[in-house]
Amino acid sequence: MDDASQSAVTDNSHTIGQAAREQLKAFVARIERLEEDKKQVMDDTKEVYAEAKSMGYDTKILRKVVALRKIDRNERQEAEALLELYLGAVEG
């Protein structure tokens, strides 16, 4: 950052009130904590899939099961019916 850009940033920081600065810092800190939590959850999930794989489970299918369970049962049934219809059309 050149001197002019640094000066502009410094000048802009004075235009933000102290309360707004503190609020902004709090938002950034919360986001950073959530990002760290998200990373930890992703690492934990990866470990569970590795454990399932080590016990002989197909993790690709396991991921599909988890994804399908997130979908409403009626929506899933409609999607499966359409899938069968489309497969029948292109295979037959």
C-alpha positions, -999 to +999 in steps of 0.1 A: +000+000+000+015+034-010+016+064+014-015+080-002-036+048+002-024+043+038-033+079+045-068+075+030-074+044+051-062+062+083-084+092+074-114+069+068-109+052+102-115+086+119-148+090+102-161+058+118-173+065+154-158+046+183-190+026+188-191+016+152-154+006+153-160-016+183-191-031+167-171-039+135-143-055+156-169-076+174-184-088+140-150-097+127-141-116+158-174-135+158-169-144+121-134-156+128-146-178+156-173-192+134-149-199+106-126-218+131-156-237+144-166-246+109-131-258+101-132-280+133-165-295+123-152-302+088-122-319+103-144-340+126-167-350+097-137-360+077-125-382+106-159-399+108-159-407+071-124-421+074-135-443+103-165-455+083-142-463+054-118-482+076-147-504+087-156-512+051-183-487+043-185-470+009-181-433+018-194-421-015-227-439-008-226-427+028-223-391+016-252-397-007-273-411+021-266-381+043-274-357+014-307-375+007-318-374+043-316-336+042-343-336+015-380-337+024-393-372+019-420-361-006-395-341-026-370-370-026-397-394-039-407-370-067-370-366-077-365-404-076-396-408-098-384-382-123-349-398-123-365-432-131-386-416-159-356-399-174-334-430-172-361-450-188-364-426-216-327-425-225-320-462-219-350-477-236 
